[in-house]
Amino acid sequence: MIPVLVKDYCIGCGHCVPFCPQEAITVLGRAEIDGETCIECGICIIYCPNEAIQEDGG
């Protein structure tokens, strides 16, 4: 499950950052997911309070 950031939903709260086991998420205004570091575990999808990180349907 590849996480995709929906930038219109992200408020830059950083709530997802401490839950990422690979430290693949940084927040500079909005969240950014490092595709090289991400292991596609989906934990960030579960913990995003605004549903700004979603499973890639493609």
RAKA-V698695 format. One record per pair of residues at least 12 apart in sequence whose ideal C-beta (glycine too) atoms are under 8 Angstrom apart, sorted by the first residue. I is the first residue (numbers start at 1). GAP is how many residues later the second one is. D is the distance in Angstrom with one decimal. If there is no record, write none. Layout:
i:I gap:GAP d:D
i:I gap:GAP d:D
This chain:
i:1 gap:39 d:5.7
i:1 gap:41 d:4.5
i:1 gap:44 d:7.1
i:1 gap:54 d:4.7
i:1 gap:55 d:7.4
i:2 gap:36 d:7.8
i:2 gap:38 d:5.4
i:2 gap:53 d:7.1
i:2 gap:54 d:4.1
i:3 gap:30 d:5.8
i:3 gap:35 d:6.7
i:3 gap:37 d:7.1
i:3 gap:39 d:6.5
i:3 gap:41 d:5.4
i:3 gap:42 d:5.6
i:3 gap:50 d:5.0
i:3 gap:51 d:7.2
i:3 gap:52 d:6.9
i:3 gap:53 d:7.2
i:4 gap:49 d:7.2
i:4 gap:50 d:5.6
i:4 gap:51 d:7.3
i:4 gap:52 d:4.6
i:5 gap:25 d:7.3
i:5 gap:26 d:5.6
i:5 gap:27 d:7.3
i:5 gap:28 d:5.9
i:5 gap:47 d:6.1
i:5 gap:48 d:5.7
i:6 gap:45 d:7.5
i:6 gap:46 d:5.2
i:6 gap:47 d:7.5
i:6 gap:48 d:5.9
i:7 gap:23 d:5.7
i:7 gap:45 d:7.5
i:9 gap:41 d:4.9
i:9 gap:42 d:5.9
i:9 gap:43 d:3.6
i:10 gap:20 d:4.6
i:10 gap:21 d:5.2
i:10 gap:40 d:6.7
i:10 gap:42 d:3.8
i:10 gap:43 d:7.9
i:11 gap:39 d:5.9
i:11 gap:41 d:7.5
i:12 gap:15 d:5.4
i:12 gap:17 d:5.4
i:12 gap:18 d:5.2
i:12 gap:19 d:6.9
i:13 gap:14 d:7.8
i:13 gap:36 d:6.8
i:13 gap:37 d:7.5
i:14 gap:13 d:4.4
i:14 gap:17 d:7.5
i:15 gap:32 d:6.3
i:15 gap:33 d:6.7
i:15 gap:34 d:5.5
i:16 gap:15 d:6.1
i:16 gap:28 d:4.4
i:16 gap:31 d:5.5
i:16 gap:32 d:5.1
i:16 gap:37 d:6.2
i:17 gap:14 d:7.7
i:19 gap:24 d:5.1
i:19 gap:25 d:6.2
i:19 gap:27 d:7.7
i:19 gap:28 d:4.5
i:20 gap:18 d:8.0
i:20 gap:23 d:6.5
i:20 gap:24 d:5.6
i:21 gap:18 d:7.4
i:21 gap:20 d:6.5
i:21 gap:22 d:6.8
i:22 gap:15 d:5.0
i:22 gap:16 d:6.3
i:22 gap:17 d:5.5
i:22 gap:19 d:7.9
i:23 gap:14 d:7.0
i:24 gap:13 d:3.9
i:24 gap:14 d:4.3
i:24 gap:15 d:7.7
i:25 gap:19 d:6.1
i:31 gap:21 d:6.8
i:31 gap:22 d:7.0
i:33 gap:20 d:7.4
i:42 gap:13 d:6.9
